[in-house]
Amino acid sequence: MEYVDVIVVGAGLSGIGAGYHLSTQCPTRSYLILEGRGQLGGTWDLFRYPGIRSDSDMHTLGYHFKPWVAEKAIADGPSILEYIRETAIEHGITDRIRYNHRVQSASWSSDKAQWTLTIHRSDTNESTELSCNFLFMCAGYFSYRGGYTPTFEGRERFRGPVIHPQTWPKDLEYAQKRVAVIGSGATAVTLIPALAQTAGHVVMVQRSPSYIVSWPEKDKVANALRRILPEKTAYAMTRWKNITLQQLVYGQTRTRPKTVRRRMLKMAQNAVGDSIDIDPHLTPSYNPWDQRLCLAPDGDFFESIKSGQASIVTGEIESFTEDGLQMASGEHVDADIVITATGLQLVVLGEVEFSVDGRPIDFGDTVTYKGFAYSDVPNLCTSFGYVNASWTLRSDLIASYVCRLLNHLEQTNTRQCTPRLRQYETEMPRRPFIDGFSPGYLQRVEDIMPKQGDRPPWLNTQNYRTDVKQFRDCPVDDGAMEFM
C-alpha cells in the first residue's frame, strides 16, 4: 500500500492553500491532495449558475501569500477559479493532486500510527487504498451530491423545469421567461439580478427576508494603493483594512444590534426607494449576523427591484401548480421556470466514514479543539472557515497551525497528536459547534456536528483576532494536545 506523510482531502480553496503551507513550512514531509472530482476549485468549479460570485471581498477571501490584483474586489466565479488554478501552478501543487479520488472511509491504527483510506476512483470505477500519518480534511462543509430542497406539495404538477443552483444545466434557456426563485439567501440574491438581465420577469419567493447589504464591487482604496505601492504591500494594507472593517461591523452587531439593524434597514429602504415596502419584504425577524448577511455588489439586487425586472413575494408556499406557485395568502406566482435556491446540505468531514482502532467515530459526540480538531481523534484536522468573515482568513491560519503540529511531531520524534479532555474539563457544558448563529442549514445538522465547550482550547470562537493568538502565538504542546 502506498504511504505518504500527509494526505489532504479536497482541492478547493482550502486544499490548495494547505498544499502551499505544507510545501513551504514542512518541506521534508511528503503529501498528496485527493480530489473527488475531475478538476480543482471545489465550490468555484462546481457552481455554474448565472452570476456566481464571491460574497466576500477577494482581499480577504484570497490567500495571504498571493495578492489579488484584479480591479473587482467582489469577483465572479470564473475569476476566483483561475486565481486558485494560478496558485496551484505557481507553487507546484498541481503535481501533488490526484483527481477522481473520492475518499469513502478512513480508519486509524494506533499501533501503526497511521490512517488507511479507502478510495473510490470515479475514472476507473475501482477502489484503492492509501495510508498516511496525518489526515487534513479540506473538503468543505456541504454535500457535493446535491443541495437541500424542501418537500413542496404538488411539485410534480409543474410543467416547467425545477432547478437547484448546485446542478445548473448548461442548456437552460430563460430569456423572456417568467422565473420564480425560491429562497432569500446569498444564492438567490446573486441569481436574481443576473437572471433579470434577460428573463421576462424574476420573482423572489421567500418565506422570510434576509439582510441584504449593498457594497462596492471595486475597492477604490485597493486600486489606488496598487498604483503607488508594490503589489504585496498594497495587498497587505488592503487586507488589514478590510479585516478591521469586518471585525468592527460584526462586533457592533453583537454589542449594538438594534442600532445596526436600524442602519441596515434604512440602507435597504434608500436603495429601493418607494418601489417596494421593505416591511415585510426586506425586514428580517432576527438581528444582523444571527444569520449571514447577503451582499449586493453595487446594489445590483436593489436595482433589479427598482427597475421592475424583479419583484418579491413573501409568505408560505402552499403548493406548486401547473404554471407556478400557489401562496398560502391566495396570491399566485406565475412561472415558466422555478429555481430552488433553498440552500446546501451540510455534512461533516466530507461524508467520509471514520473509525479509530476499529471504533466508528460519531463526531456529534466529540468536542472540537480550537474549532479544527476533535477530542480523542488522533492526527486529524479540518479546515473550517468563518461564517462572519471571509473563509480563507481562518483556513490560512489553520493550515499554518497544522504545519506547526507536524513540525513539533518531527522535532520531538513523536508520531501521534490527540486532543484530550482533561479530567476537570469532562463535565463542562456542551454548546453548538457555531454558537449564536441560527440559519436553517446549520440547525438541520446540529446533532451530527461536533460540540464546543465553554473554555479554551475547546472553543470555536469564529473571531479572527482570537484565532490569530491561538493559532500563531499559543504553544502547540498546551496540555490538551497529547503527543505520543
N, C-alpha and C positions, 0 to 999 in steps of 0.2 A: 504494500500500500504506500502511495506517495505521501510524503510528510513535508510540511513547511512549518516555520516557526509561528507565523500568524496568518489567519485567514480572515479577510474582510468580506462580509456578505452585503452585496449591493454596490453598483457602480453609478450611483446618482451623485447629487451634490455632496452629500456626506462621505460617500465611499471614495470618491476621487480626492477629497480633502484629506481623508485618512491615509490614502496612498502617499500623498505629499509628505505628511508628517512622519510616516514610517520611513520613507526614503531619506529624509533629511536628519531626523533625530535618532533613528535606530538603524544605521546603515549596515550593521552586521547581521541584522535579522532578515531572514527570507520571508517573503509574504506573497500571497495571491489575493486577487479580488474575484469573487464569484458573482456573476450576474445572471439572473434567471431568464432575462430577455435577450434578444439578439443584438442589442446596442446599449451604449452607455446613456446616461442622462436622467434615468429614473422618471420622476414626475414630469420633467421638462421634455421628455421624449414621448411619454405615454399619452399625455393630454394634447389633443389636436383640435379642440373646439375653437370657434371663431373668437378672436380677441384674447386668447390665452396670454397671460402676462403675470408678472410678479405683483404681489400686494404689499411688498416691502421695497424700500429703495435699494438699489444694487450696490451702493457704497457700504451697506451693512450686510446685505444678503450675499455679496461677493466675498471671496476669500480675503483674509487679511494680507496674504502674501502676493496676491495678483490684483493689481489695481483695475477697477472698472473704468474704462476710458471713453465709453460711448456717451453721446450727448444726453440721451434719455436716461434718467435715473430710475424711472418706472419702466422696466424693459419688457418686451414681448418674449414669448416662449422660445421662438427660434433663436433669438439673440442670446438668451441665457444658455440654451443648449450648446451653442457654438462656443460660448465662454467656458463651459465645463469641458468641452472637447479640446479646446486650446490648452487648458490647464493640464489635461492628461497627456497630451502630446509633448508639451514643453518640458515636463518633468519625468518623461519616460515611463509613465504609469500605464499606458495602453498595453505594453508588453506583459504586464502583470495580470491582465484581465482575461478571464475565461467566460465566454458568453454561453448562453443556453444551459447554464449550470444552476438549476434550482435546488436549493438545499431543502430536503424534506425532514431530516431528523439529525440531531446532534447528541451524542452520548459521551459523557465524561468518565474517564477511568482514573481514579486516584492513584492506583498502582503505577500506571504509565505516565501520569501527569499529562494527559493529552485528550483532546476531543477527537472523536471519529464521526465524520459527516457522511451521511447517505445522501447522494445527489442524483436527481433525475436530469438526464440530458435531453432536452427537447429536440435537439437537432438530429439525434440518432435514436431517440426513444429507448435509451438504455439507462441502467443505473450504474453508478460507480461510487467509490469511497475515497475520501481524502482524510488525512489526520493532521492535527496541528496542536501546538501547546496553548495558544491563545486565540480566542474567537471574538471578533469585533463585529457586532451587528450594525450595519448601516442600511438596513432595508426599509427605512421609513416607518410610518405608523398606520398606513391604510392598506387594505387588500388590493392587490393588482388583479384579482379575479373579477372584480366588479364593484360598483358603488352601491350606496344604500338607496333603496326605493321603497317607500311605504306601500302597503296594500291599498289600492283605490277601487272602490266599488264601480263595477261596470266598465273597467278598462278595456275589456275585450270588445266592447261595442264601438269604440272609437275607430273611425275609418282611416285615419291618417297614421303616420309613424309616431311612436312614443320612444324618445331617445334619452338615455342618460349621458351627460357630457363626458364621462370616463370612456365611453365606447362610441365616440362621434364618428359617423360614417363619412368616408371621403366624398361620396357622390350625393350628399343631401342637398337638394335644391330648395331654398327657402325664399328666393327673390319673389316679391309681391305676394307672399303667402301670409296668412294670419298665424302668428306663433304665440303660444302660451308657454311661459317659463315658470314652472312651479318651484318656488324657493325664494329666499331673501338673503342668502349668504353671499360670500365673495364670488362664487362661480356665477350666480345669477346676475350680480352687479357688473361683472365683466362681460357676460354674454349679451345682455340686453342692448347696450349701445352699439356693439359690433353687429348684431343681427338687424338692428333698426336702420342701419345704413341702406339696406336693400329690401328688407321684408316689407310686406304691405302694412302690417302693424304688429307690435310686440306688446304683450300684456304680462307683467309680473303678477303672478298669483301667489300670494303669501298668506300664511296663517297668522303671522305676526311680523312686525318690522324689525330691521336691524339698524344699527347706527351706520350711516354712510357719510364718509368724510371726503370732501374734495381736496386734492393735493396736487401740486405742480408736477407735471410729467418730467420736466427738466429741472435740475438743481442748478440755479444760476450761480450760486457761490462755488460749487464744484467746478463748473465750466470756466468760471473766471480764474480760479486758483490754478487750473491746469495751463492757462495761458501765460502765467508768470512764474510758476514754480516747477521744479522737477516733478515728474509724474507720480513717483511714490510719495513724495512729501505732500503734494496736493491731495492725494487719495487718503493718506493718513489723517490729515487735518479735516477733510470732509467726513470721514468715518467717525472721528471723535465728535464732531459737531452733531452728527445725526444720532449717534448713540446717546449723547447727552440729552438731546431733544426728546428721543423716545422715552428715556427713563424719567424725564421731567413730566411729560404728559401722563405717562402711566402712573407715576407717583401721585399726581393730583387727582386722578380718578379714584385712588384709594383713600385719600385724605379729604378731598372736597368733591365728592361725587355729584352732589346736587348742582354745584357751580359749573362743573364741566358739562353736565347734562344740558343745562340751560344754554351754554355756549354752542354746543354741538347742534342742538335743535334750532337755534337761531341761525347758524350757518346753513343748515338744510333749508330753512324757510327762505333765506335770502337767495339760495341757489335756485330754487324752483319758482320763486316769485309767487304770483297768485294763480299759477297753473294747476296747483293741486293743494288740497288741505293736508298739511303734514300730520294732523291728528284726524284719523288713525293711521295713515299710510306710512309715515316716516317717524313715528314716535314710539320707540321700544318701551316695553314694560319693565326693563331692567336697567341698571346703571352701566355707564360706559366701561368696557373691558371686563364686565362679568361674562361677556362673550366677545369674540374677536371682532374688531372694527372692520368694516368694508371700505376699501379705498376706491375713489373715483378719480382717475388721473385727469387733471384739468376740468373736473366736474362733468365728464362725458355722460355719466348716467343721468344727472340732473338736466343736461341739455337735451337728452332724448325725451325726457318727460315734458320739458317746456315746449319743444317743437311739435309735440303731438304725435311723434313717431312711436312713442311708447306710453303706456299707462300702467296704473297699479290697481289691482283688486285685492282687498284684504278680507279674509274670512275663511271659514271651513269649506273644503270641497265636499259636496255631498256625493257626487258620482261623476264619472265620465259619461258623455252622451255620444251619439254618432258623430257629432260635429263640434265637440268642445267639452266644456266643463260646466256642470251644474253646481252652483254655490248654494250653501245652506240658507243664505239670505234670500234666495229666489232669483238672484241675478244669474244670467247665463253668459259664459265667456266663449265666444265663437273662436274656433281654432282649426287650422289645417294640419298643424304640427304641434305636438306637446313635448316640451323638454323638461325632464325631471331633474332639476338642479337641487336635489334633496340631500346631497352630502355624500360623504365617504363612509366606507365600512371599516372602522378601526380594528386593528389586530395587534397582538403582542408579539414582538420579535419575529416579524416576517412570516408568521404562520408555521414556524418550524417547531417540531416536537422535540423537547429537551428532556434528558434524563441525566442524573448524576449517580454513578455506581449502581445502575440498574433501577433507580427510583425516579419515576416521572416527576417533572417539576411543574407545579401549578404556580405560576407567577403571581396569581392573586393572593397567595399565602406568603409571599416574600415581602420584605421591607427594602425599599430602594436605598442604596448607598450613594449619596450625592446626586441622585437622580440619573445615574448612568450604570450602576451595577446592582446586584441583588444578594440579599442575605443568604449565606450558605451555598451560593453557586460560584464555583471557582473559575477563574480565568475567562470570565465572560463580561463583556461591556457592551453598551448600546449607545449609539449616537441619537440623542433626542434633543431637539432644539427648543426654542421659546414659542409660547403661544401669544406672548405680549410684545414681541420684538422679532427681529429677523432670525430665522432658523440657524443660519450659519454662524452667528455670533457664538452660540453655545456649542455647536458641533466642532468648531475650531478649537475651543477650549478643551473639550472632551478628548479630541484626537491627540492633542499635545499632552494631556494628562495620561492617556493610555501609554504614550511613549515613555513618560516618566516612570510608570509602573514597570514597563518592560525593562528599562534600563536598571531599575532597582533590583529586579529579579536577577539580572545578569551580574550586577556588582556584588550581590550577596550570595551568589551561587545557589539560588533557590529557583523552583520551577512552578510554584503554585501560590496564588494570592486569592484569598477568600474573605469577603466581608462577613464579620461575625458580630451578632448582637451580644454585648457583654451582659452579665447577669442582671445588672441594675437597669438595663435597657429593655429587657424582655417584656416587661409589663407596661411599657409606655403606650399611650393611646395611638391607634392607627387612624390615619387620615387618608383621603383620596390622593392618588398619585399627583394630581394637579389640584390644588385647593383654591377655592374662590373663583372657579371658572365653570360655567354651567351650560355649555352648548349640548344639544341633544346627542350629537355623535359621541361625546365623551361619556355622558350619563348612560348610554346604551351598553357600554362595555366596562363600567366601573368595577364590576365583580371580578373580571379577569385581569384587571390591571394591578401592578404592584401597589403597595401602600407606602406612605411615608410616615415617619414618626413625628415627634414634637421637639427634636433637638438635633444638632449636627452630630455626626455626618449623615443622619438618616432623613435628610430633608431634600426635597426637590423645589428649591426656592424660586425658580423662574425669575431670578433677579441677576442681571448681568454683573453689577458691581460686587455682589456677594460671591458670585461664581468666579470672578477673576481672583479673588482672595483664596477661595478654597481649592481651585484648580492650579493656580500658579504659585501661590505662596505657602500653602499648608504642606507639611511633610507627608509623603505617601505612607510612611510607617507611622500611623497615627493611633495605634492601639485597637482600632476597629477592623483594619485590614490585616488579616493574618497571613504571614509568609511562611512557606514550608519548602 
